[in-house]
Amino acid sequence: MTNNELSRKMLSTLLDKGRNLRFQELVEAVGADARAVFKNLFFLEEKGYVQLSTSYPSDNAVYPIIQIVRMRQTGEQISRDPSKLDLIFPLSDTTTDTKLHIPPEINTAKALTFGAALEKLALAVRRDLEGETRDAALLLIESLLSLPIVRQKIP
């Protein structure tokens, strides 16, 4: 399943259920790999289509645990409009990537720590995002910077 097909399916599932869903419930409903669902949900949240309720385990994990997924009004609106879905999530895009992305402007020739990558990400967020989305992203980055793993080198 491509990223766009998965995004469409997740939005459709949330719309059809008409309620918030637990992460595992959504994974089972769409029949996709949990890693792909996880990555696509953060994309959908960044775009304002869904809201995620997350928590961080106490075992120094890098990634949060998604507890609950809620459809936002914007997500509901595009889910009900096939022309908007085609524009935003074209089926001609066959991308299925679920790997970690390191932006090309980060020089990986020398050792890079998780903290340095997060600082670069914060700069990009300040530059490219606005309003509540920007504030939420910066809060998330700030919380990640408090984890001990920030001093470790990215493999």
N, C-alpha and C positions, 0 to 999 in steps of 0.2 A: 504494500500500500504506500503511495507517495505521501509526502508531507501534506500537500494540499488536499488529497483525498481524506487523510486522517483528520485534518483540521475541520473539514466539512462534516465528517462523520461525528466528530465530538460535539460540534455545535448543534447538529441535527439531533443527536441523542439527548443533549441537555434540554433542547426545545421540546422534544417529544415527551420526556419525563416530566417536564414542568416543575422541577424542583432541584435543589442542590444535590450533588452526588458526591459520595466518597470517592477518593482516587481509585481505589481497587475496583469499585463498582463500575466506574467509567471505563477502566481498562478492560474489564470483562465484557461490558456492553459493546464496545467497539471492536473487540477481538484483535487487539494489536499488542505488540511488545510494550511492556511498561516503560522502558527507556524512551521509546519513540513518543509515547503519550506524554511522558514527563517533559521532554524537550518541547514538543508542540504546545503544551499547555502554557509554558512560560512565554512562548512567542505570542499566543493568543492573549495572555494577560498584558504583555507589553503593548499590544495594539488596542487594549481596552475592551476586548470582546468577552473576557471572563475575569472573574476575581478568584484568586487562590487563597485559601487559608492554609498557612504552612507552619511548621515547627522545626526546630533543630534538635537533633538527638545530642545527648551529652557526651557521646564518644568521639568528639572532634571531627565529625563528618563535614565534608566540604559542601555537600548539597543538602538543601532542606528536604523535609518530608512533606508532601502535599497531603493535607487531610481532607479538605472539602473544595469542590469546584462549584462556582456559582456563575450562571449566565448573567452578563450585564445587558443593559437595554440596547447598546450598540450591537452586541453579538446577536441578540434576538432579532433586531431589525435586518441585519444582513442575512440571517438564516432564513428569513421569510421572503427574501427577494432574490430569485435565481440570477438576475442580471448582476447584482452586486456580488453574489457568490462567485460568478464566473469572472468578474473583474478582479476581485481580491484573491481568490484561490483558483486560478485557471487550471483545468485538468491537463492542459498541454505541458505544464511543468512537472517533470517526472522525478524531482529531487526526493531522495529518501534518506538523507544524511542524518545520523544521530550522534556523530562524533563531537568531541569538545573542539571548539574553535578558538584559536589564538589569532587575534587581529594581525594583519600583515605589517602594521606599523610597529609592532613589538618585535624587537630584534631578539630572535631566539638563538643567535650564534653564541651568545654568552649565556651563562646560567640565569634562568629567570625564576623568581619565587612567585608563589601564589599571591603574595601581598603586592608585588610589583605589577602583576597582571591586573589585580583589582584596582590599583591606583590609576593605571592606564584606562581601565574601563570607566572609572569615575570621571576622568577627564572627558571621555567621549560622551558620557551621559549628560554632563554639564553643558557640553557643546551642542548636542543633538536633540535633547528632549526638553519638554516644557511642562510646567504646571504640576499636577498631581502625579503624573507618570514619572517625571523627573525626580520629585521628592521621594516617591516610593522606592525608586531604583537606588537612590543615594542612601536611603535608610537601610536597604538590604545590603548594599556594599559595605556600609559602615559596620553592620552587625557581622558580616563575614570577616572584616579586618580585625575583629576582636578574637578570632579563633587562633589557636597556637599554630595551626598548619600554615599560616601566612609566611612563616620564615622558611618553610621547606621549598626546595627547588621543584619545579614542574618537571616530571619525567619526560 
